[in-house]
Amino acid sequence: MDVAFSFDFDAEEVWIGEDPANADRPGVLSQGTYGARVAVPLLLELLERRGVKATFFVPGRVAERHPGRVREIVAAGHEIGLHGYTHRSPSELAPGEEEQELVRARAVLEGLGASLSGYRSPSWDFSAQTLELLAAHGIAYSSNLMDDIRPYRHASGGIVELPVQWLLDDAAHFWFSNKDWANTIAPASHVREIWQEEFLGMRRYGGTAVFTMHPQIIGRPSRLAFLDAFIGFVLGHEDVRVRTCGEIAADVPASSQEVVA
């Protein structure tokens, strides 16, 4: 069984994408700044100690704002993936903007030493032309859809899909915004139970578990302790390989086409 630990390094950009007015709200943006200033270094230390390589999906504008952090991620041997230029959903962009975002983000990330083969859209939001654009720009895999528990190739363009799920996303359990006080924050122990149960279930059925996390969310002290223990739990299974998204995608055979039931 393959497992990938992925991090959407959104920093301040996720809050601006949610509401452009947040660009003038330092208190709101400070949540994203914490991800860059504090959480990423702590995560890199944790991953190094555990001997695990991960994938960091980084918006181009975040890379421009925090180039040193991106260089540190690359230097530590982790994979960098495309995540838009801004953190705006592709389905909400005007015609041509989605490709412009892809091109701009790629230029920034490659300029910081990243080798790019994968793409995760902001908020896992596709447009009708996303796959066509990825194929045209030589992107090998996508990690956005929730229609399987195993990787497969899209019939259009042969792009590999590494399926994700809200169940395995830290934001679904921990995300909090003062615009929605009804969204309470779950304890790490609750998420540990959910993730362990789903991991064991996917292991039973031969799935590939792609965990999606965000430095500003998972990088809080109590959650780092949870993540450390959870990685140890996963590594305790001898039949499990922890690899980057790109490594997993590279091993998906050309015959693994999507099947419409």
C-alpha positions in Angstrom: 0.0 0.0 0.0 1.2 3.5 -0.8 0.7 6.5 1.4 1.4 10.2 0.5 1.6 13.0 3.0 0.9 16.2 1.1 0.8 19.8 2.3 -1.0 22.7 0.6 1.3 25.6 1.6 -1.3 28.3 1.1 0.0 30.8 3.7 -1.8 34.2 3.4 -3.1 33.5 -0.1 -5.9 31.2 1.0 -7.4 34.0 3.0 -7.2 36.5 0.1 -8.7 33.9 -2.2 -11.6 33.5 0.2 -12.2 37.2 0.4 -10.0 39.8 -1.4 -10.8 42.3 1.4 -8.7 40.1 3.7 -5.6 41.6 2.0 -6.1 44.6 4.3 -6.8 42.5 7.4 -3.5 41.7 9.1 -5.1 39.7 11.8 -6.7 37.3 9.3 -3.5 37.1 7.2 -1.5 36.3 10.3 -2.9 32.8 10.3 -1.3 32.2 7.0 1.9 33.9 8.1 2.2 31.4 10.9 2.2 28.6 8.4 5.3 30.1 6.7 7.1 31.5 9.7 6.6 28.7 12.2 4.9 25.6 10.8 6.9 24.8 7.7 10.2 24.7 9.6 8.6 22.5 12.3 7.1 20.2 9.7 10.5 19.9 7.9 12.1 18.9 11.1 9.4 16.3 11.8 9.6 14.8 8.4 13.4 14.6 8.5 13.3 12.9 11.9 10.8 10.4 10.6 12.7 9.8 7.3 9.7 10.7 5.2 9.5 12.7 2.0 6.3 14.7 1.3 4.8 16.8 -1.4 4.1 20.5 -0.9 1.7 22.2 -3.3 2.5 25.9 -3.4 0.7 28.8 -5.1 3.0 30.9 -7.1 2.2 34.1 -5.2 3.1 32.3 -1.9 6.4 31.3 -3.4 7.1 34.9 -4.3 6.2 36.0 -0.8 8.2 33.2 0.9 10.9 32.1 -1.5 13.3 31.1 1.3 10.8 28.5 2.6 10.3 27.0 -0.9 14.0 26.7 -1.3 14.2 25.0 2.1 11.5 22.5 1.1 13.4 21.7 -2.1 16.7 21.4 -0.3 15.2 18.9 2.1 14.4 16.6 -0.8 10.6 17.1 -0.8 8.5 17.4 -3.9 6.9 20.7 -5.0 3.6 20.7 -6.9 1.7 23.4 -8.7 -1.3 24.9 -6.8 -2.3 27.9 -8.9 -0.7 31.3 -8.9 -3.3 32.8 -6.6 -5.6 30.7 -4.6 -8.7 31.3 -6.7 -10.8 28.4 -7.9 -10.3 27.6 -11.6 -14.0 27.4 -12.2 -14.4 31.0 -11.2 -11.6 32.4 -13.5 -12.3 34.2 -16.7 -11.4 32.4 -20.0 -7.6 32.2 -20.3 -6.9 33.1 -16.7 -6.5 29.5 -15.6 -3.7 28.9 -18.1 -2.1 32.2 -17.1 -2.1 31.1 -13.5 -0.5 27.8 -14.4 2.2 29.5 -16.5 3.0 32.2 -13.9 3.1 29.7 -11.0 5.4 27.3 -13.0 7.9 30.1 -13.8 8.1 31.2 -10.1 8.5 27.7 -8.7 11.0 26.5 -11.3 13.0 29.7 -10.6 13.3 28.5 -7.0 14.7 25.1 -8.0 11.5 23.0 -8.1 11.0 20.2 -10.6 7.3 20.1 -11.3 5.2 17.1 -12.4 1.9 17.5 -10.4 -1.0 19.8 -9.9 -3.5 20.4 -7.2 -6.1 23.1 -7.9 -7.1 25.5 -5.1 -9.9 23.9 -3.1 -9.7 20.8 -5.4 -11.8 22.8 -7.9 -11.6 21.8 -11.5 -12.8 23.6 -14.6 -13.9 22.0 -17.9 -10.5 22.6 -19.4 -8.2 21.8 -16.5 -7.1 18.4 -17.7 -6.5 19.6 -21.2 -4.3 22.4 -19.9 -2.3 20.1 -17.7 -1.7 17.8 -20.6 -0.7 20.7 -22.9 1.9 21.9 -20.3 3.4 18.5 -19.7 2.0 17.9 -16.2 2.0 14.2 -15.3 -0.6 14.0 -12.5 -3.5 15.7 -10.8 -4.5 15.2 -7.1 -8.0 16.7 -7.0 -10.9 14.2 -7.5 -12.6 11.8 -5.1 -14.0 9.1 -7.4 -11.7 6.2 -6.4 -9.4 4.9 -3.7 -6.7 4.0 -6.2 -4.7 6.0 -8.7 -5.8 5.9 -12.3 -5.2 7.6 -15.7 -7.8 10.0 -17.1 -9.1 8.8 -20.5 -8.4 12.3 -21.8 -4.7 13.0 -22.0 -3.5 10.2 -19.9 -3.1 12.4 -16.8 -2.7 10.3 -13.6 -5.2 11.1 -10.9 -4.3 10.6 -7.3 -7.6 10.6 -5.5 -8.2 12.7 -2.4 -11.0 12.8 0.2 -12.3 15.4 2.7 -12.1 12.6 5.3 -8.3 12.8 5.0 -8.0 16.6 4.9 -7.0 18.4 8.0 -9.1 21.5 7.0 -12.3 19.4 7.2 -11.7 18.8 10.9 -9.7 21.8 12.1 -10.6 24.8 9.8 -12.0 27.8 11.6 -13.1 31.2 10.4 -14.7 33.9 12.4 -17.2 34.2 9.7 -18.6 30.8 10.7 -18.6 30.4 14.5 -20.7 27.2 14.1 -17.7 25.4 12.7 -16.1 24.2 15.9 -12.6 22.9 16.1 -12.1 19.2 16.6 -9.6 17.8 19.0 -6.6 16.0 17.5 -7.5 12.8 19.2 -10.8 12.8 17.2 -9.0 13.2 13.9 -6.4 10.5 14.9 -9.3 8.1 15.3 -10.8 9.0 11.9 -7.5 8.8 10.0 -6.4 5.6 11.6 -9.7 3.9 10.8 -9.7 5.1 7.2 -6.0 4.2 6.7 -6.7 0.6 7.9 -9.8 0.4 5.7 -7.9 1.5 2.6 -5.1 -0.9 3.5 -7.6 -3.7 3.6 -9.0 -2.8 0.1 -5.7 -2.0 -1.5 -6.2 1.7 -1.7 -3.7 4.6 -1.9 -4.1 7.0 1.0 -3.3 10.7 0.1 -3.4 12.9 3.2 -3.9 16.6 2.6 -2.7 19.0 5.2 -2.0 22.7 5.5 1.0 24.1 7.5 -1.0 26.8 9.1 -3.6 24.2 10.3 -1.6 21.0 11.1 1.4 23.0 12.3 -0.1 24.0 15.6 1.8 22.3 18.5 -0.8 19.8 19.6 -1.4 18.8 16.0 2.2 18.4 15.2 2.4 15.9 18.1 -0.6 14.1 16.6 1.0 14.0 13.1 4.3 12.7 14.5 2.5 9.9 16.3 0.3 9.2 13.2 3.3 8.9 10.9 4.8 6.5 13.3 1.6 4.5 13.3 1.7 4.3 9.5 5.4 3.4 9.3 4.7 0.6 11.7 3.0 -1.4 8.9 5.7 -3.2 7.0 3.5 -3.5 3.8 3.1 0.3 3.6 5.4 2.6 1.6 5.3 6.4 2.3 6.2 8.2 -1.0 5.7 11.5 -2.7 2.7 12.0 -4.9 5.1 12.2 -7.9 6.7 8.9 -7.1 3.3 7.2 -6.7 2.0 8.7 -10.0 5.1 7.6 -11.9 4.3 4.0 -11.1 0.8 4.1 -12.4 0.7 1.9 -15.5 -0.6 3.3 -18.8 -3.3 0.7 -18.8 -4.9 2.1 -15.6 -7.6 4.0 -17.4 -10.7 5.4 -15.7 -13.8 3.3 -15.9 -17.2 4.8 -16.0 -19.8 2.5 -14.3 
